[in-house]
Amino acid sequence: MAGTLQRQPTVTPARRLAWRAGAIVTALAITTLFLALSGRDPRLLADLVVRSTVGSRFGLEDLALFLTPLLLTGAAVTVTGRIGVWNIGAEGQFYAGAIGATAIGLFLPGPSWLVLPLMAASGIACGMGWILVPALARAYAGVNEIITTLLLNFVAGLLTTYLAVGPWHDRVTGALASTGRLPVRIPEIWGVVHWGFPIALAIVLGLAWLTTRTSWGYQITVGGANEQAARYAGIPVRARILGVMLLSGGLAALAGMFEVAGTVHRLQGGLANNFGYFGIVVAVLARGSCLNVLPAALLMAFILNAGIVLQTQQLTGSAVLAITGLVLFMIAIADELAHYRPVTVRPVTPRPATRAEVRP
């Protein structure tokens, strides 16, 4: 009997989790080796990372602040992926949401209970408006949404910088790189952790239920699996694509509103901090499941938080980025290898010919 590897179409969650855990351990082992070769003590660095991230209140607060935008941008990319669309523009929609929220916060005086909901509504509307053209082009003209949403990221980033250093710049302190401090802020619930964190958690859980337990979720899943079959079944695929992309833009924009009103408290260039692009990584790790966005975003938040700690120990940003890439690369390999299982192949013994089959 001979053994061979055969690729299975599906993988159980427990098997995928085991392979991912092995991938993380392997990546950490490789990182430890290179740190030791560079003359650093991996044990001291590991102890510092653990104590500064999950081993202290300050670290946990930072983890929650990283997790809040990652949950929303990861969910934004994941929900479009279920209908076979890739929203690469979460970074731009993040900026658009921050711009819309800042416009209300700076120029509309009023109590926090009134201004904050208006800031959220304005931010979401701006995010939806930012993705509207790519959504219409994808739904009704078949234009590749990857290109259109990606290019709009640069436009949104430049627009944010222009507003921060131009017409909206801080005229009180004279700072040229940001607007003035917003007069309202999202209330904190634990240290510097604001109400945006539990709201983001609730939104992701609600999306997980919506995409798996409702007819709308079934329709977008079928539309993503086979668009022609979905049309034949009477599902309005174009309308679903348009709706899902607008929802995605609104989610990413809400992350921008939370960042500007709950964490940074002013509009400035680089505000997104690549959270939109990291949301793509979260969505890839989640593999189409909104529920899986939770652990995927938590892993990404821990990596980003640990990266900041390592940079305080004179590790360059490039080295931290390389470690991050190594972990994600090993996880991607593990996800593929999890599909393969050994299969025993029994040799076929030839059957002897009968007398009737033997011709003279």
C-alpha positions in Angstrom: 0.0 0.0 0.0 1.3 3.5 -1.0 0.4 6.8 0.6 -0.3 10.1 -1.2 -1.6 13.6 -0.4 -5.0 14.5 -1.6 -6.6 18.0 -1.4 -9.9 18.2 0.4 -12.4 20.8 -0.7 -13.4 21.8 2.8 -11.5 22.0 6.1 -13.0 21.7 9.6 -12.6 24.8 11.8 -10.6 22.8 14.4 -8.1 21.6 11.8 -7.6 25.1 10.3 -7.1 26.5 13.8 -4.5 23.8 14.6 -2.6 24.6 11.4 -2.7 28.3 12.1 -1.4 27.8 15.6 1.4 25.8 14.2 2.1 28.5 11.6 2.3 31.2 14.3 4.7 29.0 16.4 6.9 28.4 13.3 7.0 32.1 12.5 7.9 33.0 16.1 10.7 30.3 16.1 12.1 31.8 12.9 11.9 35.3 14.4 13.6 34.1 17.5 16.5 32.6 15.5 17.1 35.8 13.6 16.9 38.0 16.7 19.4 35.7 18.4 21.8 35.9 15.4 21.5 39.7 15.5 22.8 39.7 19.1 19.4 40.4 20.9 17.9 38.3 23.6 14.6 36.9 22.3 13.4 36.0 25.8 13.7 39.5 27.1 12.0 40.9 24.0 9.2 38.3 24.3 8.7 39.1 28.0 8.6 42.8 27.2 6.0 42.4 24.4 3.7 40.3 26.6 4.0 42.6 29.6 3.4 45.7 27.4 0.5 44.4 25.4 -1.7 41.9 27.3 0.1 42.0 30.7 -0.8 45.6 31.6 -3.8 47.8 31.6 -2.1 50.4 29.3 -1.3 47.6 26.8 -4.9 46.3 26.9 -6.2 49.8 26.3 -3.9 50.2 23.3 -5.0 46.8 22.0 -8.6 47.8 22.2 -7.9 51.1 20.3 -6.2 49.1 17.5 -9.0 46.6 17.5 -11.8 49.1 17.0 -11.0 50.3 13.5 -9.7 46.8 12.5 -13.0 45.2 13.3 -14.9 47.7 11.1 -12.5 47.7 8.1 -12.1 44.0 8.3 -15.9 43.5 8.3 -16.2 46.0 5.4 -13.9 44.0 3.2 -15.3 40.6 4.4 -18.9 41.5 3.6 -18.1 42.4 0.0 -16.1 39.3 -0.4 -19.2 37.2 0.3 -20.7 38.5 -2.9 -17.5 38.1 -4.9 -16.4 41.7 -4.8 -13.1 43.1 -3.4 -13.3 46.5 -1.7 -9.7 47.6 -1.7 -10.8 51.1 -0.9 -11.5 50.8 2.8 -8.6 53.2 3.4 -10.2 55.9 1.3 -13.6 55.4 2.8 -12.0 55.6 6.3 -10.6 59.0 5.3 -14.0 60.1 3.8 -15.7 59.1 7.0 -13.2 61.1 9.1 -13.7 64.1 6.8 -17.5 64.0 7.1 -17.4 63.6 10.8 -14.8 66.4 11.2 -17.0 68.8 9.2 -19.9 68.4 11.6 -17.7 68.4 14.7 -15.8 71.6 13.8 -18.6 73.7 12.3 -21.8 72.6 13.9 -21.9 73.6 17.6 -24.2 71.8 20.0 -24.3 69.2 22.8 -22.4 65.9 22.4 -25.6 63.9 22.5 -26.7 65.6 19.3 -23.4 66.3 17.5 -21.9 62.8 17.9 -24.8 61.0 16.1 -24.7 63.7 13.4 -21.0 63.1 13.0 -21.6 59.4 12.6 -24.3 59.9 10.1 -22.3 62.4 8.1 -19.2 60.1 8.1 -21.2 57.1 7.0 -22.9 59.1 4.2 -19.5 60.4 3.0 -18.1 56.8 3.0 -21.0 55.5 1.0 -20.7 58.5 -1.3 -17.0 57.7 -1.8 -17.7 54.1 -2.9 -20.8 55.0 -4.9 -19.2 55.5 -8.3 -17.1 52.2 -8.1 -20.2 50.4 -6.8 -22.3 51.6 -9.7 -19.5 50.9 -12.2 -19.1 47.3 -10.9 -22.8 46.5 -10.6 -24.0 48.0 -13.9 -20.9 48.2 -16.2 -18.8 45.3 -14.9 -15.8 47.6 -14.2 -13.2 46.0 -12.0 -13.8 47.4 -8.5 -10.2 46.6 -7.3 -8.7 49.3 -9.5 -11.4 52.0 -8.9 -11.5 51.6 -5.1 -7.7 51.4 -4.8 -7.1 54.5 -6.8 -9.6 56.5 -4.8 -7.5 55.8 -1.6 -4.8 58.2 -2.8 -7.4 60.8 -3.6 -8.9 60.6 -0.2 -5.6 60.7 1.5 -4.5 63.8 -0.4 -7.9 65.5 0.2 -7.5 64.9 4.0 -4.0 66.4 4.0 -5.2 69.4 2.0 -8.0 70.1 4.4 -5.8 69.6 7.5 -3.1 72.0 6.3 -5.3 74.3 4.3 -8.8 75.6 4.9 -9.4 73.6 8.1 -5.9 74.0 9.7 -5.6 74.8 13.4 -5.6 78.6 13.7 -5.4 78.6 17.5 -2.2 76.8 18.1 -0.7 77.5 14.7 -0.2 73.8 13.9 0.1 73.3 10.2 -0.4 69.6 10.0 -3.9 69.2 11.5 -7.2 70.8 12.2 -8.1 72.2 15.6 -9.2 69.8 18.4 -12.8 68.7 18.0 -15.0 70.3 20.7 -16.9 66.9 21.2 -15.5 63.4 21.7 -16.8 59.9 22.1 -17.0 59.2 25.9 -14.5 56.7 27.4 -15.6 53.6 29.1 -12.3 52.2 30.4 -9.2 54.4 30.4 -8.8 55.7 26.9 -11.1 53.0 25.4 -14.2 54.7 24.1 -17.7 53.5 23.3 -16.6 52.9 19.7 -15.1 49.6 20.8 -18.2 47.9 22.0 -20.2 49.4 19.2 -17.8 47.9 16.7 -18.0 44.5 18.4 -21.8 44.7 18.2 -21.8 45.6 14.5 -19.5 42.7 13.6 -21.7 40.2 15.6 -24.8 41.7 14.0 -23.2 41.2 10.5 -22.3 37.7 11.4 -26.0 37.0 12.1 -27.2 38.9 9.1 -25.0 37.1 6.6 -25.7 33.6 7.9 -29.3 33.7 9.3 -31.3 35.9 6.9 -32.5 35.6 3.3 -30.4 38.7 2.4 -27.3 36.9 3.6 -28.3 33.8 1.6 -28.8 35.9 -1.5 -25.4 37.6 -1.4 -23.7 34.3 -0.7 -25.4 32.7 -3.7 -24.6 35.7 -5.8 -21.0 35.5 -4.9 -20.8 31.7 -5.5 -22.5 31.7 -8.9 -23.8 35.0 -10.3 -25.6 33.4 -13.3 -27.4 30.8 -11.1 -28.4 33.6 -8.7 -29.9 35.6 -11.6 -31.8 32.5 -12.8 -33.2 32.0 -9.3 -34.6 35.6 -9.4 -32.0 37.2 -7.0 -31.4 40.9 -7.9 -27.6 40.5 -8.1 -26.9 44.1 -9.3 -29.0 45.6 -6.5 -27.3 43.3 -4.0 -23.8 44.2 -5.2 -24.7 47.9 -5.0 -26.1 47.5 -1.5 -23.3 45.4 -0.1 -20.6 47.9 -1.5 -22.5 50.8 0.1 -22.7 49.0 3.4 -19.0 48.3 3.1 -18.2 51.9 2.5 -20.3 52.9 5.5 -18.5 50.5 7.8 -15.1 51.7 6.9 -16.2 55.3 7.2 -17.6 54.7 10.6 -14.2 53.4 11.6 -12.8 56.8 10.5 -15.4 58.6 12.5 -14.5 56.6 15.6 -10.8 57.3 15.1 -11.2 61.1 14.7 -13.8 61.5 17.4 -12.6 58.9 19.9 -8.9 58.6 19.6 -7.1 61.4 17.7 -9.7 64.2 18.2 -8.5 66.1 15.1 -8.2 65.6 11.4 -4.7 65.1 10.1 -2.7 63.5 7.3 -2.0 59.8 7.9 -5.0 59.5 10.2 -6.0 56.1 8.7 -2.6 54.6 9.7 -3.1 51.9 7.1 -6.1 50.5 9.0 -8.0 50.2 5.6 -5.2 48.0 4.2 -4.9 46.0 7.4 -8.6 45.4 7.1 -7.9 43.5 3.9 -5.5 41.3 5.8 -8.1 40.7 8.5 -10.7 39.8 5.8 -8.2 37.3 4.2 -7.6 35.7 7.6 -11.4 35.6 8.3 -12.0 33.7 5.0 -15.4 35.1 4.3 -16.8 34.7 7.8 -17.9 37.9 9.6 -17.6 36.0 12.9 -14.0 35.1 12.2 -13.3 38.8 11.8 -13.1 38.9 15.6 -10.1 36.7 16.2 -8.5 37.8 12.9 -8.7 41.5 14.0 -7.5 40.6 17.5 -4.4 38.9 16.0 -3.7 41.9 13.8 -4.2 44.3 16.7 -1.7 42.3 18.8 0.9 42.3 16.0 0.6 46.1 15.5 0.8 46.7 19.2 3.8 44.4 19.6 5.4 46.1 16.7 5.3 49.5 18.5 6.9 47.8 21.6 9.7 46.3 19.5 10.4 49.7 17.9 11.1 51.1 21.4 13.9 48.5 21.6 15.7 50.0 18.6 14.2 47.5 16.1 13.6 49.3 12.9 10.2 49.7 11.3 11.3 47.5 8.4 12.3 44.7 10.8 8.9 44.9 12.5 7.1 44.9 9.1 9.2 41.8 8.1 8.1 40.0 11.3 4.5 40.9 10.6 4.8 39.7 7.0 6.4 36.4 8.1 3.5 35.6 10.5 0.9 36.3 7.9 2.8 34.4 5.2 3.1 31.3 7.4 -0.6 31.5 8.2 -1.4 31.7 4.5 0.7 28.6 3.8 -1.0 26.8 6.7 -4.4 27.6 5.4 -3.5 25.9 2.1 -1.8 22.9 3.7 -4.8 22.3 6.0 -6.7 21.1 2.9 -4.3 18.2 2.3 -4.6 14.8 3.9 -2.7 11.6 3.4 -4.7 9.0 1.5 -3.8 5.3 1.3 -3.8 3.9 -2.2 -4.2 0.2 -2.4 -2.4 -1.4 -5.4 -4.7 -3.1 -7.9 -3.9 -6.8 -8.4 -4.6 -7.8 -11.9 -7.2 -10.5 -12.2 -6.1 -13.6 -14.0 -7.9 -14.2 -17.3 -10.5 -16.9 -17.4 -10.4 -19.8 -20.0 -13.3 -18.2 -21.9 -11.3 -14.9 -22.3 -8.2 -16.7 -23.6 -8.4 -17.1 -27.4 -6.6 -19.8 -29.2 
